Amino acid sequence: MGQATIETLLRLHGEVALVTGAASGIGRGVAHRLAQAGASVALLDIDTAGGERAAREIGQSTGAPTLFVSCDVSSAQGCERAVRQAVERFGYIDVLVNNAGVIRRKNVVDLLEAEWDLVVDVSLKGAYLMSKHVIPCMRPDRGGSIVNMGSGWGLKGGPDAAAYCAAKGGIVNLTRAMAIDHGPAGIRVNCVCPGDTDTPLLRSEAVQLGADMDEFLREAAARPIGRVGTPDDIANAVLFFASPMSTWVTGATLVVDGGGLA
């Protein structure tokens, strides 16, 4: 490591990354950044049209091999099938980014059981299922990196988002448990906790709350660095965890929120 250069520390050439929820927003930004770093990338999403478009455009702009696989991460069979397709194409997986998530802006009284199940199954169960099937496909001589997408609301509470806060809190502690279990195999597991990031998911919250979109985004920008995040902001943090820059970092949670949690 003493001879490493900045370029080699951020290089993922010869590696294979799998990103869930990659058709848009943070997931697409992460897939693009990892492809720019030289990784072959499998993009997973339930949005087939958006995912195919993202894979095609990322491949064209970066020159990296890409693959789109339609996948519902809350389905055990779906996850197993998607991982198998990625391995059939690329041979192995080095980096897993558990990014897929949904939000329902309701308290526990108003929240329907089906809505609770949806949010928890996609964000938390999905991370479990993808990790379960990807870890055996990581190279035993090289280990790998898993990055779980948490949230600032996984570290503190938030209004009218009970299921989301529960799921993201679970992601934070699941990260620690997985880091302990799989560290001896050379697999690092870390968590990125974004603040409000300008994505379709964030904008859907304004719609759910019946809020004026411009006012909602202005309030979301009320933080020490006075703006909402971009997918690139979050993708840069994921690249740090995926790359040799963080070879002695595992079980860590990195808040990327413009100072909002502070």
N, C-alpha and C positions, 0 to 999 in steps of 0.2 A: 504493500500500500504506500510505502514511502516514496516509490518512484511514480506513483499515479499523477496524472495531470488533470486539470479541471475537465478537459474534454473526455477523458476516459472515465472519470468518476460519474459523469452524467450520460454515459453511453449505454444503450441497451441492445447493441448489435448482436444478433444471434439469439436473442431472447424472444419468448412468446408471452404476450399479455392477453388476459381475458377480462373484459370490462362489462359489467351488467348495467342495464338502464342506459345504454350507450347511443340511443337514437337521437337524443337531444340533450340540451342543458349541460350539466356538469359531466355526465357520462360521456357525451360526445367530445367535450373539451379534453377530458382525460385521455380518451382513445387517441385523439389527434396529437396530444403532447407526447404520449408514449411512442407513437409511430414516428414522430419527428426525431425522437431519441434513438430510433433504429429498430424498435421492436416490431415483430409481426403481431397483429392485433386481431383477436376475435371479439366482435361486438355482439352483445346479446340484448334483446329487448322484445316486448310483446308487440311493439309498433313495427310491423314488417316493412311497410313502405318507407318510414323514416329511417329505420335501421339499415336497409339496403342502400338508401341514398347516402347515409353517413359513411358507410363502409366504402362505397364507390368514391366519394369525394375525398375522403381521407387518403385512400390509396393513390388517387390521382395526384394529390397535392404533395404527398411525402415520398412516394415511390415505395412505400412499405407494403408488404403483403397483408391483405385484410380479408376477413371473412365475417359475414353476418349470419347469425343463427337466431331464429325466432324462438323465444324461451320465456315461459312464465316461471319466475324463480320461486314461486310459492309451491310449485309442483315438483315432487321428488323425481318422478319419471322425466319431467321436462328438463330438470337440471342434469340428470344423468345422461340423457340423450344429447344435450347441448355440449357437455364436456367431451363426450365421446366423439362428436363431430369435429370439435376443435382439435382434439388429439389426432384424429385420422388425417386432418389437413396438415398440422404443424409438427406432430410427433411427441410433444410434451408441453407443459405450461410452466413458466417461471414466475409470472406475476398474476395475481388475481386481485381485481378491484371490485369489491362488493358495494356497488353504488345504487342499485335499483331501490326506489322508495316512492311512497305515496303519502299524502297527508289529508286528513279530514279535520277541519277546524271546528271541533265540538268538545264540550265538557262531557264527563261521564254520564250525566243524566240524559243529555240529548243524543249521545252517541248510540247508534244502533249496534247490536252485536256483530252484524255482518261487516259494519264499517271498522270496528275494532279488529276483527279477524283479518280484514284486507290489509290494514296498515301494518299490523304486527307480522303477518305472514310474509308480506313482500320485503319489508325492511330487515326484520330479525330472523325469521325462519329462512328467508332466502339466503342470508349470509351463511347460516348454518349449512343449508343444503349444498350451496355452491362449494363451500370449503370442504365439506365431506367428500365430494366427488373430485375436486381438483387436487387436494393434497397428495393422494396416491399417484397422481400424474406428474408431480414435480420430480426433478432429477435428483436421485439420492446422493450424487457426488457434488451437487451444487446448491441444494436447498431451494429456497424461493422466498418470495415476498408477498404477503397478503395485506391489502389496505382496505379497511372497513370504513365506510362513509357514515360518520356520526352526525352530530349537530350541536350547536351551542345549547339547544334545548335538550340534549342528552346529558348536559352538565348542570343545568339549572332548569327550573320550571318555566312554562310559558302559558299564556291564556288560551283557553278553548282549543287545546291540542293534546288532550290527555293520551290518546293512543300513540300519537307521534312521539311525545316525550317519553312514554314508557318504552317504545321500541328503540329509540335512539339511546336511552339510558342503558338498555340491554346490550346494544352494540358496543358501547364503551367498555363494559365489564366483560363481555364475550371476548373482546380483543385481548384483555389481560389474561384471561383463562387460556386462550389459544396460544398466546406467546409462551406461557409456561409449559404447556403440553408439547408444543412442536419445536421449541427452540433447540432441543438436543438433536433434531434432524436438520438443523441449519435453516429452518423456516422462520422468518421474522414476520410478526403480525403487529400492525400499527393502525391507528385510527386518526382520520382527519375530521375535524368538527367545523364545518363552515358556518358562517353567519349568513344573513340574507344575501342571496346571490340571484342576479337577474336571470331567471330561467322560466320556462313555462310553469314549473311547479310553484315558484313564488307568486307568479301572476294569478295562478289558479286560487291561491289563498284569498286574494282580494275579491275574486268572484264569489267564493264560498261565503265570505263575511259580508258581502253586499257593500263593500267599501269602494270609494272612488279610487280608480287605479293610480292617478297621479299623486293624490294625497297619501295613498298607501305606500308608494315607492319613496316619497319624500320622508315619511316617518321611518321607513326601513333604512334610509341613509343617515339617520341621526345617530352618529357614532363618531369617535375621535377622528378617524379618517373618513371624512364626510361623504361617503358614497356607498352604494351597495356593491357587493362583489361581482366579479365576472367568472365564468367558467375557467378562464385561464388562471385566475388567482388560485383556484382550488387545484387545478391540474398541476401547477408548479409544486405544490406541497406533496401531491401524490407521486410525482416524479422523484422527489427527494427520497421518499420512503422506498420506492421501487428500485432505485439506483444504488451503485456502490458508495454513494455519499453517506449512506446510513447503515453500514454493515454491522455496527455495534449498537443499533437502536432497535428495540423490540418491546412490545407492551406499552408503547407511548401513545399519548393523545395530543395532537397538535391542533390548537384553535386557530382558525384562519377567518377572521371576522371583522377586520378593520378596527379592532379595539372595543367592539360592542359588549363583550362579556366583561371586560375590565370596568 
